[in-house]
Amino acid sequence: MSSENTQTETVPTDTGPARVTWHPAKTPRLVLGVSHGAGGSIEARDLRALAAVLPAHGVTVALVEQPWRVAGRKLAPAPKTLDAGWRGIWPALAAPGLPVISGGRSAGARVACRTAAELGAHAVLALSFPLHPPGKPEKSRAEELLGAGVPTLVVQGGNDPFGRPEEFPKTPAGTYDLIEVAYGDHGLAVPKRAPATQEQALETITDGVLEWVRSLG
């Protein structure tokens, strides 16, 4: 995932130092700051794909390692601590002086939705939004998604146990957009027996995100 233009920055926050790996666009017009989930890292396949593709289209991608991850802990802290860490990271994402899309996968997507309005995010990219715990659809987190208050794109695997695309609430147009990654699980991986390949799944993600970014103006 590394390139000769990749730059890594350590950012102090109230919950400990975070780390930002920048994948700069030559002529940037937006910054996408995107973080990992509760059990993952910035090596996630979708984050790697976005960092590889988007900079060529005017989007600087900042892959964010939350403070708990930088500290080497295996379990993510409580949501309010995650939010505090993201608030501390935000000034670094905004430093280039460009509109910032607040993004994340899984738990990181929830953080992006919860803090978007207060931080002045241009939009939210929610990768594998955990709509509910597996097997517990009654414990919905839809309010977090619907409360983002800015244009929001959900990228969701068709077989995600944390919420399949058809489980997401039907709302008036403009509340959020959703891209389905056919056969994808919570990590947006597709089984080898699926009609679609993993490469096609990643193209669905990057092409869909690019089209959405262009629609933001």
Residue, then its C-alpha position, 0 to 999 in steps of 0.5 A: m500500500s505504500s508509495e513514494n509519496t506516502q507520508t506518516e504523521t503522529v497526531p497527539t489527542d486527549t486519548g493518546p497519539a494517533r497516526v495518520t498515513w497520507h496518500p496525497a493527490k497531486t491536485p487535491r480538492l478534497v480530503l478523505g479521512v478514514s479510520h479502521g474498525a474495532g478489530g482491524s487496521i488500516e490494512a483492510r482491503d477496502l481502505r487499501a483500495l481507496a488509498a490506491v485509487l482516489p488520489a489520482h482523482g483529486v482526493t487525498v486519502a488519510l488513513v487514520e490509526q486510532p490512539w488505542r490501536v497505536a498503543g497496541r491494544k487489541l480491544a477498542p475503548a468505549p464509543k465516547t473515547l473513540d469519538a474523543g480520539w477522532r475529535g483530536i485527529w480532526p485538526a490534522l485532517a482539516a489542516p490542508g484547508l480542503p473540505v474533509i469527508s469523514g470516513g471509517r469502517s465498522a466502528g469507525a463508521r459509527v464514529a464518523c456519523r456521530t461526530a460529523a455535524e459538530l466537526g463540520a465534515h463535508a460528508v460521511l463515508a460509512l464502510s460496513f456500517p454495523l447497523h446492529p450486532p449479529g443476530k440482534p436486529e432489534k438493537s438498531r444503530a440506525e439513529e447514528l447513521l440518520g443523524a449524521g446531518v451531512p451527505t452520507l454514503v454507506v458501502q455494505g456487503g450483501n451478506d454482512p451479518f451486522g446488517r444486510p443492505e435490505e435491512f437499512p431503513k427506507t428514508p426520503a431521498g438524500t438522507y443517505d446513499l447505499i452501495e451494495v457489494a454483492y456477496g460481501d461480508h463485514g470485511l467486504a470479502v467475497p467467497k471464492r465460490a461467488p459469481a463475483t471476484q474480490e477484484q470486482a468487489l473492490e472495483t464496485i467500492t472504488d467506482g461507487v465512492l468516486e461517483w459519489v464524491r463527484s456528486l458532492g460538488 
